[in-house]
Amino acid sequence: RRRAHRLLRGRLMADIGQFWEDARTAAKLNPLQEYFGPRMWGSITPESFAFGDTPAMADELAALVVEGRKTATASALADYESAGEPLPQRGDLFIIVDGAGEPRALIRTTDVRVVPFSQVDADHAAAEAEGDGSLERWRSGHRDFFERTIGFTEDMPVVLERFELLYPSRWKPLLG
């Protein structure tokens, strides 16, 4: 349920740059830079994206990440293939943005696997922390999401990604 956030311009790009500076320092991603020089993963600004397909969903899911409750996500393999993008790998860093494109969290991928939709387990559903955390709720919500965005079949390959929260920003929910 990742949505690449490619249209960031001007102020939002500056916000992401400043967020990255703060996050990499707080997460100690390059602690010995003065001795050994910069490390690749501690110096290149990670890709940023929002979870979901609406600003409201992006806000809700970003809040779950910042709260430390959401530690997993699922995406259609077809999304990666159609965009010509590689799958995330263990150790990859990402900046999570909210529905307005504001950076909210820095995460690091800890595990990636691809399984048919029908084989997603209750443990993964609980780690996504959406709704009541049940597998039934996960299947219903993701079936609806995939039907809206890419098409759905029970045997469609799904990319299951686990991650850890490295740096949260102060969460300021949108009013309204």
N, C-alpha and C positions, 0 to 999 in steps of 0.2 A: 504494500500500500504506500509505496514511496512515490513521490511526485517530484521530479527534478525541478529545481528552481533556477532556470536558466535566464530569466528575464530581469535579473537584478541589475539595477543601474544606479548611478549617482550616489545618493545618500545611503541607500541600502548596501551597496558594495563597500562604502566607507564603514558602515556599521559592522559588516562582517569582518572587514580587516581589523578593526579595533577589537572586536570580540575575539578573533583568533589570537591577537597579541596577548590579551588578558588570559584567555583559556590556556594557551600553551605554557605560559608562565605559571599559572596556578596549578596546572596538571603536571608540572615539572617534566615536560616532554624534551627539553634540551638543557638539562641542569649543568653540564660541564662544557658548554659552548665556548667559554673563554679559554679552555685548555685544548679541546679537540676540534673546535670548529662546529658549525651547525650540522645537525643530522638531517637527512632528507625529510623524514616524516615530522620533524620538529620545525621545519622552516617553510614548507610549501603549504599555502592555505588549502585546507581540505574542501572537497565538494560540499555544497550546501543543498539541502532539500527539505521539503515539507512532507509530512505523512498525510495521506488521504487525498481527496479530490475536490474539497471545498475549503474555504478559509475557516469555517466553523470546525470542521473535522481536524484541520491542521492545528488549530488552537487547542482543541481537546486532547489530541494525541501528544502534542509538545508538552502540555501540562503534565501528562502522565509520565513522560520521560523525566522532566525536571523534578517531579516528586519522587523519582526512583522506582515507581511501580511498573512502568513499561520497560522491559529489557529484551524485547523481541519484536520482529515484524515479519510480514510475509508479502511477497510480490509474485506476480505472474512471471514465469520464465520468459514468456513471449514478449513482455515489455522490454526486457533486456535485449532480446534477439532483434526485435524490430528497430530498436534505437542503435543497435550495433555497439552496445556498451558491455564491458566485462562484468561478471558477477562480482559482488563484494568478496573480499578475502579477509581471513583472520588478520587482525592488526590494522586494517584500514580505519582511517579517521573520517568522521563526517560532522558537519555542523547542521543541527536541526533548526529550522526556522518555523515561525508560527504563520498564521494565515495572512499576516500583513508583510511577511518576508523578514521579520525581525529575528535575529539570531537568539536562540534560547538555550541550546545545549551543545556540548561537544561529546560525541560518543566514539567508542572504539569497538569494531566488530570482533567478536570472540569465537564465533562459529557460523558456518554456512553449510547448508545441505539442501538438496533438491529432492522433493518427494511429490507423488501425485496428491492432489487436493484431498482425496478420500483417505489418505494415510497420515494426515496431520494429526498429532496426538494431543491429549488433554494438557500435558505439560507445556507444550508450546502455546496453546490457547491461553493458559493461565499466565504465562510470561508476557503475553501481549497486553494483558490487564484491561481489555476493553469490555464494557458492559459488566456482566456478573463474573467474567473470567471463565465461563464454562465452554466446553468444546462445542456444544449445541449453539450457543450465542456466537462463537467464533465462526462456525460454518455458515450460519445464517447471514451474518454481517459481511463476511468475505464473499459469499456467493452473490449477494446484492451488489457489492463493490465491483467484482469482476464482470458481472453481467452489464453494469453501466459503462465500464471502461474498456474492456478488451474481449469480452465473450467468456462464457463459462462452460466447462464440462467437469464431471466428477474426477476424471483422470488427468486433468490438465496439470502440467508440472508447476510446482510452486516453490519459490526460493524462500527458505526459512533462514532468517538471520537472527542471531543472538548478539547482544551488544552490552557494553558496560558504560555507565555514565561517568565521564571524566570531569566535566565542568558544567555546572548549571549557572545560568544568569538569574537575576532576580525576575521571577515570573510576575508579569503585570497583565492580568487578563483584560481583554478588551471589554469595555463597558457597552451595554446596549443589548 
